[in-house]
Every structure is written in structure tokens, then in C-alpha cells.
């Protein structure tokens, strides 16, 4: 599965600018969780060079249906799935695929939570063809950045390396 999408297996490089864009958004949204995508050129599969912010819809769902969605954007993030699938499709077509979904954690570490794993893997299958960056913001400052990848055939994720490079 990772054959034509090698970024799923991690060991990615991200430009300073793209990382900075994630961190600024994470700080701006604090104490809510920020989320979005990171894209890069198809011809350099392990390079990430463009951050695209998305709206965290957790509060919208929570307001509409607090029983099904008990958590707010403070501890949870929810992407708009229709917009997400469009982004993935457009990225494929334009030669600039979405390689990463990013989100932030607030006042905790940049681990991949059980909730994150439940959101992004089911029956051993990865839900979106990408890897995952989590940044943690503690007291309004970025503390950690970690890259997580799916362990094929399971609903589990493990950490991989993310190198920040001069763009
Ligand atoms: Zn999370």
C-alpha cells in the first residue's frame, strides 16, 4: 500500500516554513486543538513543504449533539470529512499530494492518543493515505513535535522520524 505513497511509512522531511505554519496555528488556536494538512511534491515523496489549515469542527458537533460528541475542541479535533476527501483527491491530481494530517494537543504531550488511533485506523486499515504530525502546546508555547505512522494490519501507530530542513 505504501508503494506509491511512501510517506505513509514516515521518515519525512519538513521545511522550516511549513513547520512554523503548523506551530503558529497551534498557538493561535490554543487552548483548542488546531488541525490541517501538509502537502508536498509527488516527485519528492518524503518532502513536506506546504501547510493547509483546516477548521476544527469539534465544537460545532458538540453544540449540535453533546451526547454523541461529548468533547470540545479543547481535547478533541474533528476534520470535515467531505472537505478532507476533496483535498486528498485534488492533491493527487495536481501532483502535490496531502502526505500528513496534523493536529495539536494542548497541555499534554505530542503522543498519538487512543482517540487519534481510533479515528485514523479501523480493522487494520489506515483511514487516510498519510502520516500524522502532532505538536503539543503547553502554556501557550510549542513543546514537542512528533510524527506518527500506521503499523500495517493493526489499529496501532508508532513514532517515526521527522527532520526539519531549510526550505
Ligand atoms: Zn490527538
Backbone and ligand atoms as CSV (ligand in chain L), in Angstrom:
chain,resi,resn,atom,element,x,y,z
A,1,UNK,N,N,0.824,-1.203,0.000
A,1,UNK,CA,C,0.000,0.000,0.000
A,1,UNK,C,C,0.860,1.256,0.000
A,2,UNK,N,N,2.033,1.162,0.687
A,2,UNK,CA,C,2.866,2.354,0.749
A,2,UNK,C,C,3.713,2.497,-0.517
A,3,UNK,N,N,3.558,1.550,-1.470
A,3,UNK,CA,C,4.343,1.568,-2.692
A,3,UNK,C,C,4.355,2.900,-3.422
A,4,UNK,N,N,3.160,3.397,-3.776
A,4,UNK,CA,C,3.129,4.678,-4.478
A,4,UNK,C,C,2.922,5.854,-3.529
A,5,UNK,N,N,2.819,5.546,-2.246
A,5,UNK,CA,C,2.662,6.613,-1.246
A,5,UNK,C,C,3.643,6.377,-0.100
A,6,UNK,N,N,4.936,6.516,-0.397
A,6,UNK,CA,C,5.967,6.142,0.586
A,6,UNK,C,C,5.904,6.951,1.876
A,7,UNK,N,N,5.266,8.134,1.828
A,7,UNK,CA,C,5.199,8.977,3.040
A,7,UNK,C,C,4.408,8.314,4.170
A,8,UNK,N,N,3.567,7.336,3.812
A,8,UNK,CA,C,2.814,6.620,4.846
A,8,UNK,C,C,3.756,5.946,5.842
A,9,UNK,N,N,4.955,5.564,5.356
A,9,UNK,CA,C,5.916,4.854,6.205
A,9,UNK,C,C,6.847,5.779,6.981
A,10,UNK,N,N,6.666,7.089,6.844
A,10,UNK,CA,C,7.400,8.021,7.696
A,10,UNK,C,C,8.775,8.407,7.193
A,11,UNK,N,N,9.665,8.766,8.142
A,11,UNK,CA,C,10.998,9.302,7.827
A,11,UNK,C,C,10.895,10.502,6.896
A,12,UNK,N,N,10.098,11.468,7.294
A,12,UNK,CA,C,9.803,12.603,6.427
A,12,UNK,C,C,10.680,13.810,6.754
A,13,UNK,N,N,10.775,14.695,5.768
A,13,UNK,CA,C,11.454,15.981,5.930
A,13,UNK,C,C,10.417,17.081,5.757
A,14,UNK,N,N,10.457,18.068,6.629
A,14,UNK,CA,C,9.527,19.181,6.512
A,14,UNK,C,C,10.314,20.484,6.491
A,15,UNK,N,N,9.904,21.398,5.631
A,15,UNK,CA,C,10.616,22.682,5.583
A,15,UNK,C,C,10.305,23.469,6.852
A,16,UNK,N,N,11.261,24.311,7.248
A,16,UNK,CA,C,11.084,25.177,8.426
A,16,UNK,C,C,9.799,25.980,8.325
A,17,UNK,N,N,9.520,26.506,7.116
A,17,UNK,CA,C,8.345,27.356,6.927
A,17,UNK,C,C,7.051,26.576,7.179
A,18,UNK,N,N,6.986,25.358,6.643
A,18,UNK,CA,C,5.773,24.543,6.810
A,18,UNK,C,C,5.586,24.178,8.281
A,19,UNK,N,N,6.698,23.882,8.980
A,19,UNK,CA,C,6.617,23.548,10.404
A,19,UNK,C,C,6.181,24.772,11.195
A,20,UNK,N,N,6.734,25.927,10.821
A,20,UNK,CA,C,6.394,27.175,11.518
A,20,UNK,C,C,4.905,27.472,11.362
A,21,UNK,N,N,4.364,27.212,10.168
A,21,UNK,CA,C,2.938,27.461,9.925
A,21,UNK,C,C,2.069,26.588,10.836
A,22,UNK,N,N,2.485,25.339,11.034
A,22,UNK,CA,C,1.746,24.441,11.945
A,22,UNK,C,C,1.807,24.993,13.364
A,23,UNK,N,N,3.007,25.390,13.779
A,23,UNK,CA,C,3.186,25.830,15.170
A,23,UNK,C,C,2.447,27.127,15.447
A,24,UNK,N,N,2.462,28.042,14.482
A,24,UNK,CA,C,1.749,29.311,14.679
A,24,UNK,C,C,0.251,29.087,14.799
A,25,UNK,N,N,-0.254,28.177,13.971
A,25,UNK,CA,C,-1.692,27.871,14.037
A,25,UNK,C,C,-2.030,27.186,15.368
A,26,UNK,N,N,-1.151,26.309,15.816
A,26,UNK,CA,C,-1.381,25.607,17.086
A,26,UNK,C,C,-1.427,26.609,18.236
A,27,UNK,N,N,-0.562,27.606,18.193
A,27,UNK,CA,C,-0.541,28.627,19.249
A,27,UNK,C,C,-1.767,29.534,19.136
A,28,UNK,N,N,-2.124,29.865,17.901
A,28,UNK,CA,C,-3.288,30.732,17.683
A,28,UNK,C,C,-4.566,30.071,18.223
A,29,UNK,N,N,-4.701,28.759,18.002
A,29,UNK,CA,C,-5.910,28.046,18.412
A,29,UNK,C,C,-5.933,27.691,19.903
A,30,UNK,N,N,-4.781,27.695,20.543
A,30,UNK,CA,C,-4.678,27.332,21.965
A,30,UNK,C,C,-5.663,28.127,22.797
A,31,UNK,N,N,-6.423,27.542,23.746
A,31,UNK,CA,C,-6.294,26.152,24.205
A,31,UNK,C,C,-7.136,25.133,23.440
A,32,UNK,N,N,-7.614,25.496,22.238
A,32,UNK,CA,C,-8.272,24.487,21.401
A,32,UNK,C,C,-7.230,23.767,20.549
A,33,UNK,N,N,-7.598,22.618,20.016
A,33,UNK,CA,C,-6.697,21.883,19.130
A,33,UNK,C,C,-6.812,22.422,17.705
A,34,UNK,N,N,-5.674,22.656,17.084
A,34,UNK,CA,C,-5.619,23.059,15.682
A,34,UNK,C,C,-5.525,21.800,14.822
A,35,UNK,N,N,-5.889,21.898,13.537
A,35,UNK,CA,C,-5.719,20.750,12.653
A,35,UNK,C,C,-5.613,21.197,11.206
A,36,UNK,N,N,-5.113,20.303,10.359
A,36,UNK,CA,C,-4.979,20.613,8.943
A,36,UNK,C,C,-4.145,19.566,8.235
A,37,UNK,N,N,-3.643,19.958,7.059
A,37,UNK,CA,C,-2.906,19.026,6.196
A,37,UNK,C,C,-1.518,19.569,5.893
A,38,UNK,N,N,-0.612,18.655,5.505
A,38,UNK,CA,C,0.670,19.078,4.982
A,38,UNK,C,C,0.880,18.341,3.658
A,39,UNK,N,N,1.171,19.125,2.623
A,39,UNK,CA,C,1.348,18.570,1.281
A,39,UNK,C,C,2.799,18.722,0.845
A,40,UNK,N,N,3.117,18.085,-0.269
A,40,UNK,CA,C,4.457,18.212,-0.836
A,40,UNK,C,C,4.454,17.635,-2.236
A,41,UNK,N,N,5.556,17.833,-2.963
A,41,UNK,CA,C,5.614,17.377,-4.353
A,41,UNK,C,C,5.589,15.844,-4.472
A,42,UNK,N,N,4.843,15.347,-5.472
A,42,UNK,CA,C,4.785,13.897,-5.705
A,42,UNK,C,C,6.166,13.354,-6.063
A,43,UNK,N,N,6.974,14.154,-6.768
A,43,UNK,CA,C,8.276,13.648,-7.245
A,43,UNK,C,C,9.331,13.588,-6.140
A,44,UNK,N,N,9.048,14.184,-4.987
A,44,UNK,CA,C,9.942,14.059,-3.825
A,44,UNK,C,C,9.067,13.568,-2.659
A,45,UNK,N,N,8.798,12.259,-2.636
A,45,UNK,CA,C,7.728,11.712,-1.793
A,45,UNK,C,C,7.874,11.973,-0.294
A,46,UNK,N,N,9.117,12.149,0.198
A,46,UNK,CA,C,9.293,12.288,1.638
A,46,UNK,C,C,9.411,13.742,2.079
A,47,UNK,N,N,9.206,14.674,1.137
A,47,UNK,CA,C,9.312,16.101,1.457
A,47,UNK,C,C,7.939,16.725,1.698
A,48,UNK,N,N,7.848,17.479,2.810
A,48,UNK,CA,C,6.640,18.238,3.145
A,48,UNK,C,C,6.993,19.717,3.046
A,49,UNK,N,N,6.250,20.477,2.231
A,49,UNK,CA,C,6.633,21.886,2.089
A,49,UNK,C,C,5.445,22.856,2.054
A,50,UNK,N,N,4.252,22.367,2.403
A,50,UNK,CA,C,3.097,23.275,2.361
A,50,UNK,C,C,2.066,22.871,3.412
A,51,UNK,N,N,1.730,23.814,4.292
A,51,UNK,CA,C,0.746,23.557,5.342
A,51,UNK,C,C,-0.582,24.201,4.980
A,52,UNK,N,N,-1.644,23.444,5.138
A,52,UNK,CA,C,-3.003,23.927,4.827
A,52,UNK,C,C,-3.837,23.776,6.102
A,53,UNK,N,N,-4.300,24.897,6.645
A,53,UNK,CA,C,-5.076,24.829,7.892
A,53,UNK,C,C,-6.512,24.412,7.610
A,54,UNK,N,N,-7.089,23.721,8.575
A,54,UNK,CA,C,-8.496,23.332,8.477
A,54,UNK,C,C,-9.214,23.805,9.740
A,55,UNK,N,N,-10.539,23.860,9.649
A,55,UNK,CA,C,-11.327,24.231,10.820
A,55,UNK,C,C,-11.535,22.985,11.676
A,56,UNK,N,N,-11.328,23.128,12.956
A,56,UNK,CA,C,-11.654,22.056,13.901
A,56,UNK,C,C,-13.161,22.120,14.169
A,57,UNK,N,N,-13.881,21.102,13.725
A,57,UNK,CA,C,-15.343,21.138,13.834
A,57,UNK,C,C,-15.867,20.520,15.138
A,58,UNK,N,N,-14.956,20.221,16.046
A,58,UNK,CA,C,-15.370,19.570,17.306
A,58,UNK,C,C,-16.459,20.366,18.022
A,59,UNK,N,N,-16.296,21.678,18.114
A,59,UNK,CA,C,-17.264,22.490,18.867
A,59,UNK,C,C,-18.624,22.532,18.180
A,60,UNK,N,N,-18.597,22.546,16.855
A,60,UNK,CA,C,-19.851,22.552,16.098
A,60,UNK,C,C,-20.662,21.285,16.395
A,61,UNK,N,N,-19.981,20.133,16.332
A,61,UNK,CA,C,-20.676,18.867,16.594
A,61,UNK,C,C,-21.120,18.772,18.048
A,62,UNK,N,N,-20.247,19.254,18.937
A,62,UNK,CA,C,-20.565,19.216,20.359
A,62,UNK,C,C,-21.824,20.043,20.640
A,63,UNK,N,N,-21.933,21.204,20.007
A,63,UNK,CA,C,-23.087,22.080,20.227
A,63,UNK,C,C,-24.367,21.436,19.690
A,64,UNK,N,N,-24.261,20.751,18.553
A,64,UNK,CA,C,-25.434,20.130,17.935
A,64,UNK,C,C,-25.873,18.873,18.681
A,65,UNK,N,N,-24.892,18.103,19.152
A,65,UNK,CA,C,-25.208,16.788,19.710
A,65,UNK,C,C,-24.193,16.406,20.793
A,66,UNK,N,N,-24.347,17.024,21.975
A,66,UNK,CA,C,-23.347,16.824,23.039
A,66,UNK,C,C,-23.280,15.388,23.565
A,67,UNK,N,N,-24.350,14.596,23.335
A,67,UNK,CA,C,-24.295,13.221,23.822
A,67,UNK,C,C,-23.379,12.362,22.969
A,68,UNK,N,N,-23.517,12.479,21.641
A,68,UNK,CA,C,-22.647,11.731,20.733
A,68,UNK,C,C,-21.246,12.323,20.708
A,69,UNK,N,N,-21.139,13.650,20.852
A,69,UNK,CA,C,-19.838,14.322,20.794
A,69,UNK,C,C,-19.597,15.069,22.106
A,70,UNK,N,N,-19.244,14.303,23.147
A,70,UNK,CA,C,-19.125,14.922,24.474
A,70,UNK,C,C,-17.928,15.863,24.608
A,71,UNK,N,N,-16.969,15.770,23.679
A,71,UNK,CA,C,-15.733,16.532,23.870
A,71,UNK,C,C,-15.698,17.777,22.989
A,72,UNK,N,N,-15.075,18.816,23.509
A,72,UNK,CA,C,-14.949,20.068,22.765
A,72,UNK,C,C,-13.572,20.129,22.109
A,73,UNK,N,N,-13.307,21.229,21.418
A,73,UNK,CA,C,-12.030,21.403,20.723
A,73,UNK,C,C,-10.844,21.487,21.687
A,74,UNK,N,N,-11.132,21.589,22.966
A,74,UNK,CA,C,-10.070,21.643,23.970
A,74,UNK,C,C,-9.313,20.312,24.030
A,75,UNK,N,N,-10.027,19.209,23.784
A,75,UNK,CA,C,-9.395,17.887,23.911
A,75,UNK,C,C,-9.634,17.009,22.690
A,76,UNK,N,N,-10.126,17.583,21.611
A,76,UNK,CA,C,-10.559,16.739,20.503
A,76,UNK,C,C,-10.507,17.550,19.216
A,77,UNK,N,N,-10.261,16.866,18.100
A,77,UNK,CA,C,-10.403,17.584,16.841
A,77,UNK,C,C,-11.181,16.750,15.855
A,78,UNK,N,N,-11.923,17.434,15.008
A,78,UNK,CA,C,-12.725,16.761,14.001
A,78,UNK,C,C,-12.596,17.513,12.694
A,79,UNK,N,N,-12.100,16.811,11.679
A,79,UNK,CA,C,-11.994,17.398,10.345
A,79,UNK,C,C,-13.318,17.236,9.633
A,80,UNK,N,N,-13.596,18.144,8.694
A,80,UNK,CA,C,-14.731,17.961,7.811
A,80,UNK,C,C,-14.342,16.894,6.782
A,81,UNK,N,N,-15.047,15.751,6.799
A,81,UNK,CA,C,-14.596,14.601,6.005
A,81,UNK,C,C,-14.753,14.810,4.508
A,82,UNK,N,N,-15.808,15.524,4.126
A,82,UNK,CA,C,-16.014,15.795,2.708
A,82,UNK,C,C,-14.891,16.676,2.169
A,83,UNK,N,N,-14.580,17.727,2.945
A,83,UNK,CA,C,-13.501,18.618,2.507
A,83,UNK,C,C,-12.176,17.877,2.510
A,84,UNK,N,N,-11.987,17.005,3.475
A,84,UNK,CA,C,-10.749,16.232,3.533
A,84,UNK,C,C,-10.622,15.344,2.297
A,85,UNK,N,N,-11.694,14.633,1.928
A,85,UNK,CA,C,-11.540,13.763,0.744
A,85,UNK,C,C,-11.296,14.572,-0.518
A,86,UNK,N,N,-11.912,15.754,-0.607
A,86,UNK,CA,C,-11.619,16.622,-1.758
A,86,UNK,C,C,-10.165,17.037,-1.794
A,87,UNK,N,N,-9.626,17.414,-0.636
A,87,UNK,CA,C,-8.212,17.811,-0.550
A,87,UNK,C,C,-7.307,16.673,-1.028
A,88,UNK,N,N,-7.592,15.456,-0.563
A,88,UNK,CA,C,-6.767,14.320,-0.955
A,88,UNK,C,C,-6.855,14.096,-2.466
A,89,UNK,N,N,-8.078,14.174,-3.013
A,89,UNK,CA,C,-8.260,13.985,-4.461
A,89,UNK,C,C,-7.540,15.049,-5.265
A,90,UNK,N,N,-7.748,16.311,-4.869
A,90,UNK,CA,C,-7.114,17.413,-5.602
A,90,UNK,C,C,-5.595,17.316,-5.529
A,91,UNK,N,N,-5.089,16.932,-4.374
A,91,UNK,CA,C,-3.650,16.796,-4.200
A,91,UNK,C,C,-3.071,15.751,-5.144
A,92,UNK,N,N,-3.779,14.639,-5.255
A,92,UNK,CA,C,-3.355,13.574,-6.168
A,92,UNK,C,C,-3.289,14.088,-7.597
A,93,UNK,N,N,-4.365,14.756,-8.016
A,93,UNK,CA,C,-4.472,15.237,-9.403
A,93,UNK,C,C,-3.423,16.283,-9.729
A,94,UNK,N,N,-3.127,17.154,-8.770
A,94,UNK,CA,C,-2.235,18.277,-9.060
A,94,UNK,C,C,-0.758,17.931,-8.868
A,95,UNK,N,N,-0.471,16.697,-8.475
A,95,UNK,CA,C,0.931,16.325,-8.268
A,95,UNK,C,C,1.496,16.851,-6.957
A,96,UNK,N,N,0.604,17.346,-6.078
A,96,UNK,CA,C,1.034,17.800,-4.750
A,96,UNK,C,C,0.162,17.122,-3.693
A,97,UNK,N,N,0.395,15.827,-3.505
A,97,UNK,CA,C,-0.471,15.062,-2.600
A,97,UNK,C,C,-0.401,15.540,-1.153
A,98,UNK,N,N,-1.519,15.344,-0.442
A,98,UNK,CA,C,-1.545,15.504,1.008
A,98,UNK,C,C,-0.811,14.303,1.592
A,99,UNK,N,N,0.231,14.561,2.370
A,99,UNK,CA,C,1.034,13.465,2.924
A,99,UNK,C,C,0.849,13.298,4.416
A,100,UNK,N,N,0.336,14.366,5.047
A,100,UNK,CA,C,0.220,14.365,6.509
A,100,UNK,C,C,-1.066,15.073,6.926
A,101,UNK,N,N,-1.725,14.530,7.945
A,101,UNK,CA,C,-2.741,15.277,8.687
A,101,UNK,C,C,-2.064,15.721,9.977
A,102,UNK,N,N,-2.133,17.022,10.245
A,102,UNK,CA,C,-1.536,17.475,11.502
A,102,UNK,C,C,-2.628,17.886,12.483
A,103,UNK,N,N,-2.335,17.788,13.768
A,103,UNK,CA,C,-3.181,18.430,14.778
A,103,UNK,C,C,-2.352,18.732,16.012
A,104,UNK,N,N,-2.920,19.525,16.904
A,104,UNK,CA,C,-2.181,19.885,18.108
A,104,UNK,C,C,-2.845,19.267,19.327
A,105,UNK,N,N,-2.049,19.090,20.356
A,105,UNK,CA,C,-2.547,18.717,21.676
A,105,UNK,C,C,-2.255,19.879,22.602
A,106,UNK,N,N,-3.138,20.115,23.566
A,106,UNK,CA,C,-2.908,21.248,24.448
A,106,UNK,C,C,-2.713,20.768,25.882
A,107,UNK,N,N,-1.634,21.275,26.477
A,107,UNK,CA,C,-1.265,20.968,27.863
A,107,UNK,C,C,-1.096,19.478,28.121
A,108,UNK,N,N,-0.570,18.785,27.109
A,108,UNK,CA,C,-0.157,17.390,27.274
A,108,UNK,C,C,0.953,17.142,26.252
A,109,UNK,N,N,1.338,15.882,26.058
A,109,UNK,CA,C,2.442,15.600,25.141
A,109,UNK,C,C,1.934,15.430,23.709
A,110,UNK,N,N,2.862,15.213,22.782
A,110,UNK,CA,C,2.515,15.037,21.371
A,110,UNK,C,C,2.387,13.553,21.015
A,111,UNK,N,N,1.940,12.759,21.999
A,111,UNK,CA,C,1.716,11.326,21.763
A,111,UNK,C,C,0.526,11.125,20.810
A,112,UNK,N,N,0.402,9.933,20.261
A,112,UNK,CA,C,-0.782,9.608,19.463
A,112,UNK,C,C,-1.774,8.973,20.430
A,113,UNK,N,N,-2.887,9.651,20.660
A,113,UNK,CA,C,-3.809,9.184,21.694
A,113,UNK,C,C,-4.641,8.003,21.193
A,114,UNK,N,N,-5.303,7.330,22.113
A,114,UNK,CA,C,-6.200,6.238,21.729
A,114,UNK,C,C,-7.287,6.736,20.798
A,115,UNK,N,N,-7.769,7.924,21.120
A,115,UNK,CA,C,-8.800,8.559,20.298
A,115,UNK,C,C,-8.270,8.801,18.876
A,116,UNK,N,N,-7.028,9.273,18.773
A,116,UNK,CA,C,-6.416,9.506,17.453
A,116,UNK,C,C,-6.342,8.195,16.676
A,117,UNK,N,N,-5.888,7.135,17.343
A,117,UNK,CA,C,-5.762,5.838,16.675
A,117,UNK,C,C,-7.134,5.337,16.225
A,118,UNK,N,N,-8.126,5.538,17.076
A,118,UNK,CA,C,-9.486,5.103,16.767
A,118,UNK,C,C,-10.040,5.880,15.573
A,119,UNK,N,N,-9.677,7.155,15.488
A,119,UNK,CA,C,-10.146,7.998,14.379
A,119,UNK,C,C,-9.506,7.595,13.050
A,120,UNK,N,N,-8.231,7.176,13.093
A,120,UNK,CA,C,-7.489,7.051,11.840
A,120,UNK,C,C,-7.184,5.620,11.401
A,121,UNK,N,N,-7.573,4.617,12.193
A,121,UNK,CA,C,-7.406,3.234,11.741
A,121,UNK,C,C,-8.612,2.426,12.170
A,122,UNK,N,N,-9.015,1.513,11.294
A,122,UNK,CA,C,-10.153,0.659,11.601
A,122,UNK,C,C,-9.969,-0.677,10.899
A,123,UNK,N,N,-10.180,-1.771,11.620
A,123,UNK,CA,C,-9.992,-3.119,11.056
A,123,UNK,C,C,-8.624,-3.293,10.395
A,124,UNK,N,N,-7.614,-2.716,10.998
A,124,UNK,CA,C,-6.255,-2.867,10.471
A,124,UNK,C,C,-5.936,-1.976,9.293
A,125,UNK,N,N,-6.922,-1.177,8.875
A,125,UNK,CA,C,-6.736,-0.315,7.704
A,125,UNK,C,C,-6.549,1.145,8.124
A,126,UNK,N,N,-5.647,1.806,7.437
A,126,UNK,CA,C,-5.445,3.234,7.618
A,126,UNK,C,C,-6.575,3.983,6.901
A,127,UNK,N,N,-7.202,4.949,7.577
A,127,UNK,CA,C,-8.366,5.628,7.000
A,127,UNK,C,C,-8.012,6.643,5.907
A,128,UNK,N,N,-6.880,7.324,6.061
A,128,UNK,CA,C,-6.431,8.278,5.048
A,128,UNK,C,C,-5.003,7.911,4.666
A,129,UNK,N,N,-4.632,8.046,3.392
A,129,UNK,CA,C,-3.285,7.617,2.974
A,129,UNK,C,C,-2.214,8.632,3.357
A,130,UNK,N,N,-1.936,8.741,4.639
A,130,UNK,CA,C,-0.986,9.765,5.083
A,130,UNK,C,C,-0.352,9.367,6.414
A,131,UNK,N,N,0.612,10.182,6.839
A,131,UNK,CA,C,1.199,10.079,8.171
A,131,UNK,C,C,0.610,11.216,9.013
A,132,UNK,N,N,1.042,11.315,10.282
A,132,UNK,CA,C,0.375,12.235,11.208
A,132,UNK,C,C,1.393,12.997,12.046
A,133,UNK,N,N,1.298,14.325,11.984
A,133,UNK,CA,C,2.144,15.150,12.852
A,133,UNK,C,C,1.289,15.624,14.022
A,134,UNK,N,N,1.811,15.469,15.221
A,134,UNK,CA,C,1.153,16.039,16.403
A,134,UNK,C,C,2.146,17.006,17.047
A,135,UNK,N,N,1.696,18.227,17.295
A,135,UNK,CA,C,2.520,19.159,18.069
A,135,UNK,C,C,1.808,19.399,19.393
A,136,UNK,N,N,2.569,19.575,20.452
A,136,UNK,CA,C,1.929,19.862,21.736
A,136,UNK,C,C,2.234,21.297,22.129
A,137,UNK,N,N,1.200,21.952,22.630
A,137,UNK,CA,C,1.340,23.328,23.116
A,137,UNK,C,C,1.037,23.311,24.607
A,138,UNK,N,N,2.002,23.762,25.382
A,138,UNK,CA,C,1.843,23.803,26.830
A,138,UNK,C,C,2.036,25.249,27.282
A,139,UNK,N,N,1.069,25.756,28.040
A,139,UNK,CA,C,1.105,27.162,28.477
A,139,UNK,C,C,1.324,28.116,27.310
A,140,UNK,N,N,0.711,27.815,26.166
A,140,UNK,CA,C,0.784,28.717,25.022
A,140,UNK,C,C,2.061,28.612,24.208
A,141,UNK,N,N,2.940,27.658,24.561
A,141,UNK,CA,C,4.189,27.505,23.795
A,141,UNK,C,C,4.327,26.083,23.255
A,142,UNK,N,N,4.896,25.980,22.030
A,142,UNK,CA,C,5.086,24.651,21.449
A,142,UNK,C,C,6.163,23.917,22.221
A,143,UNK,N,N,5.830,22.696,22.646
A,143,UNK,CA,C,6.784,21.940,23.434
A,143,UNK,C,C,7.380,20.758,22.669
A,144,UNK,N,N,6.556,20.092,21.854
A,144,UNK,CA,C,7.031,18.889,21.160
A,144,UNK,C,C,6.415,18.813,19.779
A,145,UNK,N,N,7.127,18.161,18.856
A,145,UNK,CA,C,6.573,17.833,17.542
A,145,UNK,C,C,6.926,16.378,17.275
A,146,UNK,N,N,5.944,15.577,16.912
A,146,UNK,CA,C,6.232,14.167,16.644
A,146,UNK,C,C,5.485,13.707,15.399
A,147,UNK,N,N,6.116,12.777,14.693
A,147,UNK,CA,C,5.490,12.167,13.519
A,147,UNK,C,C,5.062,10.757,13.888
A,148,UNK,N,N,3.838,10.402,13.546
A,148,UNK,CA,C,3.303,9.068,13.839
A,148,UNK,C,C,2.865,8.404,12.542
A,149,UNK,N,N,3.125,7.099,12.457
A,149,UNK,CA,C,2.726,6.354,11.258
A,149,UNK,C,C,1.935,5.104,11.663
A,150,UNK,N,N,1.153,4.639,10.717
A,150,UNK,CA,C,0.318,3.463,10.943
A,150,UNK,C,C,1.168,2.196,10.883
A,151,UNK,N,N,0.881,1.242,11.767
A,151,UNK,CA,C,1.523,-0.069,11.691
A,151,UNK,C,C,0.592,-0.968,10.892
A,152,UNK,N,N,0.979,-1.315,9.651
A,152,UNK,CA,C,0.060,-2.007,8.738
A,152,UNK,C,C,-0.552,-3.266,9.349
A,153,UNK,N,N,-1.832,-3.486,9.079
A,153,UNK,CA,C,-2.520,-4.680,9.556
A,153,UNK,C,C,-3.009,-4.562,10.985
A,154,UNK,N,N,-2.742,-3.429,11.640
A,154,UNK,CA,C,-3.191,-3.221,13.022
A,154,UNK,C,C,-3.963,-1.903,13.099
A,155,UNK,N,N,-4.501,-1.631,14.287
A,155,UNK,CA,C,-5.103,-0.312,14.518
A,155,UNK,C,C,-4.151,0.549,15.343
A,156,UNK,N,N,-2.862,0.218,15.259
A,156,UNK,CA,C,-1.882,0.932,16.076
A,156,UNK,C,C,-0.973,1.824,15.257
A,157,UNK,N,N,-0.368,2.768,15.976
A,157,UNK,CA,C,0.529,3.723,15.345
A,157,UNK,C,C,1.842,3.739,16.105
A,158,UNK,N,N,2.903,4.108,15.418
A,158,UNK,CA,C,4.193,4.204,16.080
A,158,UNK,C,C,4.895,5.478,15.629
A,159,UNK,N,N,5.915,5.863,16.369
A,159,UNK,CA,C,6.599,7.099,16.048
A,159,UNK,C,C,7.611,6.889,14.931
A,160,UNK,N,N,7.797,7.921,14.117
A,160,UNK,CA,C,8.803,7.878,13.072
A,160,UNK,C,C,9.603,9.174,13.132
A,161,UNK,N,N,10.625,9.291,12.297
A,161,UNK,CA,C,11.453,10.493,12.368
A,161,UNK,C,C,10.940,11.582,11.440
A,162,UNK,N,N,11.059,12.807,11.927
A,162,UNK,CA,C,10.676,13.998,11.177
A,162,UNK,C,C,11.844,14.962,11.261
A,163,UNK,N,N,12.412,15.275,10.093
A,163,UNK,CA,C,13.570,16.162,10.060
A,163,UNK,C,C,13.104,17.530,9.587
A,164,UNK,N,N,13.492,18.571,10.328
A,164,UNK,CA,C,13.124,19.927,9.920
A,164,UNK,C,C,14.294,20.492,9.116
A,165,UNK,N,N,14.023,20.920,7.882
A,165,UNK,CA,C,15.106,21.331,6.970
A,165,UNK,C,C,14.920,22.774,6.511
A,166,UNK,N,N,15.978,23.358,6.034
A,166,UNK,CA,C,15.898,24.687,5.429
A,166,UNK,C,C,15.194,24.532,4.090
A,167,UNK,N,N,14.144,25.349,3.909
A,167,UNK,CA,C,13.304,25.199,2.741
A,167,UNK,C,C,13.949,25.578,1.443
L,1,ZN,ZN,ZN,-4.675,13.829,19.142
